[in-house]
Amino acid sequence: MRRTSNFSVRARSLAIVLLAFVAATWASPVLAQLQGGSVYPIDGVQNPPVSFQSIGTAVTYMVANGVTGSGQVVLELNSGYAGETSSVTIPPITGTNAALGVTFRPASGYSAQTITAGAASPNQFAVRITGSYITLDGQAGGGGGGRNWLIRCTGPGSS
């Protein structure tokens, strides 16, 4: 009959726990929070946190990972932005406050369109903001006073 020392049983148990921890850590990548004072393109390329395919994918990322820093986290609609496949709701985003907001706007020199089909009344909206410190800015590049972003909901009862 073979005896196993308490040391080797403990060592094996510790090795299994460490292996499980390492596997869980590698399987769940930690993604970066978006930084205030930075501009991120929404250009049809899904490569977070560097760029996003759509407003919806950017919102999903921020809800999961939050924002940090100060100033504005700016998400600019660029060429390659194909619009949204459905209405977008922007809920509260962790980290936003009076000193750190999130702004969506067209990039300088770009005119954007966000047109979605509305759901049955009363849920006819293209973009709904339920969080705080969120801005939809229609001026390309954030200045110039122009109207460079058309947001429209189509469907029964919409105008």
C-alpha positions as CSV (number, residue, x, y, z in Angstrom):
1,M,0.0,0.0,0.0
2,R,1.3,3.4,-1.0
3,R,1.3,6.4,1.3
4,T,0.9,9.9,0.2
5,S,2.3,12.6,2.4
6,N,0.1,15.6,3.4
7,F,2.7,17.8,1.7
8,S,2.2,16.3,-1.7
9,V,-1.6,16.4,-1.4
10,R,-1.5,20.1,-0.4
11,A,1.0,20.9,-3.2
12,R,-1.3,19.2,-5.8
13,S,-4.3,21.1,-4.4
14,L,-2.4,24.4,-4.6
15,A,-1.3,23.7,-8.1
16,I,-4.9,22.9,-9.2
17,V,-6.2,26.1,-7.6
18,L,-3.4,28.2,-9.2
19,L,-4.0,26.6,-12.6
20,A,-7.8,27.4,-12.3
21,F,-7.0,31.0,-11.4
22,V,-4.6,31.5,-14.3
23,A,-7.1,29.9,-16.7
24,A,-9.9,32.2,-15.5
25,T,-7.7,35.3,-15.7
26,W,-6.7,34.5,-19.3
27,A,-10.2,33.6,-20.3
28,S,-11.6,36.9,-19.0
29,P,-9.6,39.7,-20.5
30,V,-9.7,43.0,-18.7
31,L,-10.7,45.7,-21.1
32,A,-9.7,49.3,-20.7
33,Q,-12.1,52.1,-19.6
34,L,-12.4,54.9,-22.2
35,Q,-10.4,58.0,-21.2
36,G,-11.8,61.5,-20.7
37,G,-10.0,63.9,-23.1
38,S,-9.7,61.3,-25.8
39,V,-11.5,60.8,-29.2
40,Y,-12.6,57.4,-30.4
41,P,-13.9,56.8,-33.9
42,I,-17.1,55.0,-34.7
43,D,-16.1,54.0,-38.2
44,G,-17.6,50.5,-38.8
45,V,-14.5,48.8,-37.4
46,Q,-15.1,46.9,-34.2
47,N,-11.7,47.0,-32.4
48,P,-12.5,48.3,-28.8
49,P,-11.2,50.3,-27.1
50,V,-9.6,51.8,-30.3
51,S,-12.6,52.0,-32.6
52,F,-16.2,50.9,-32.7
53,Q,-18.6,49.6,-35.4
54,S,-21.6,51.6,-34.2
55,I,-23.1,53.7,-31.5
56,G,-24.7,50.6,-30.1
57,T,-21.4,48.7,-29.8
58,A,-19.7,51.7,-28.2
59,V,-22.5,52.0,-25.7
60,T,-22.3,48.3,-24.9
61,Y,-18.6,48.6,-24.3
62,M,-18.9,51.7,-22.0
63,V,-21.6,50.1,-20.0
64,A,-19.5,47.0,-19.4
65,N,-16.2,48.8,-18.8
66,G,-17.0,52.4,-17.8
67,V,-15.1,55.6,-18.4
68,T,-12.3,57.4,-16.4
69,G,-10.4,60.7,-16.3
70,S,-11.8,64.1,-16.8
71,G,-13.2,66.2,-19.7
72,Q,-15.2,64.5,-22.4
73,V,-15.0,61.0,-23.8
74,V,-15.7,61.8,-27.4
75,L,-17.0,59.2,-29.9
76,E,-16.9,60.6,-33.4
77,L,-19.0,59.2,-36.3
78,N,-16.6,58.8,-39.3
79,S,-16.8,57.4,-42.8
80,G,-17.5,53.7,-42.5
81,Y,-20.3,54.3,-40.0
82,A,-23.2,52.5,-41.5
83,G,-25.8,53.6,-39.0
84,E,-27.7,51.4,-36.5
85,T,-29.6,48.2,-37.0
86,S,-32.1,49.2,-34.3
87,S,-32.9,51.9,-31.8
88,V,-30.2,52.7,-29.3
89,T,-30.7,53.3,-25.5
90,I,-27.8,54.9,-23.7
91,P,-28.1,53.9,-20.0
92,P,-26.1,55.2,-17.1
93,I,-22.3,54.7,-17.7
94,T,-20.0,54.0,-14.7
95,G,-17.6,56.9,-14.2
96,T,-19.6,59.7,-15.7
97,N,-20.1,62.8,-13.6
98,A,-20.2,66.5,-13.9
99,A,-16.4,66.5,-14.7
100,L,-16.5,63.5,-17.0
101,G,-19.1,63.2,-19.7
102,V,-19.6,61.3,-23.0
103,T,-20.2,63.1,-26.3
104,F,-21.3,61.5,-29.6
105,R,-20.7,63.7,-32.7
106,P,-19.8,63.5,-36.4
107,A,-16.1,63.9,-37.2
108,S,-14.9,67.1,-38.7
109,G,-15.9,67.2,-42.4
110,Y,-18.3,64.3,-42.1
111,S,-22.1,64.4,-42.2
112,A,-23.7,61.5,-40.4
113,Q,-27.1,59.8,-40.6
114,T,-28.7,57.6,-37.9
115,I,-32.0,56.3,-39.2
116,T,-33.7,53.4,-37.5
117,A,-37.1,51.8,-37.8
118,G,-39.3,52.6,-34.8
119,A,-41.0,49.9,-32.7
120,A,-44.7,50.0,-32.0
121,S,-45.9,53.1,-30.2
122,P,-44.9,54.4,-27.6
123,N,-41.4,53.0,-28.2
124,Q,-40.6,55.0,-31.3
125,F,-37.1,56.4,-30.9
126,A,-33.8,56.3,-32.7
127,V,-31.6,57.2,-29.7
128,R,-32.9,57.3,-26.1
129,I,-30.7,58.6,-23.3
130,T,-31.5,57.4,-19.8
131,G,-28.1,58.1,-18.2
132,S,-26.6,61.4,-17.2
133,Y,-23.8,63.5,-18.6
134,I,-24.4,62.2,-22.2
135,T,-24.4,64.6,-25.1
136,L,-25.5,64.2,-28.7
137,D,-23.7,67.0,-30.6
138,G,-24.7,67.5,-34.2
139,Q,-21.7,69.8,-35.0
140,A,-19.0,68.1,-37.0
141,G,-15.8,68.1,-34.9
142,G,-17.7,69.8,-32.1
143,G,-17.7,73.3,-33.5
144,G,-18.7,75.6,-36.3
145,G,-22.4,75.8,-35.5
146,G,-23.5,73.4,-38.4
147,R,-26.0,70.6,-38.3
148,N,-24.1,67.6,-39.5
149,W,-26.0,64.8,-37.9
150,L,-29.5,63.6,-38.9
151,I,-31.1,61.4,-36.4
152,R,-34.4,59.9,-37.5
153,C,-36.9,57.3,-36.5
154,T,-39.1,55.8,-39.3
155,G,-42.1,53.6,-39.0
156,P,-45.8,53.9,-38.2
157,G,-46.6,57.1,-36.4
158,S,-43.1,58.6,-36.9
159,S,-42.5,61.9,-38.6
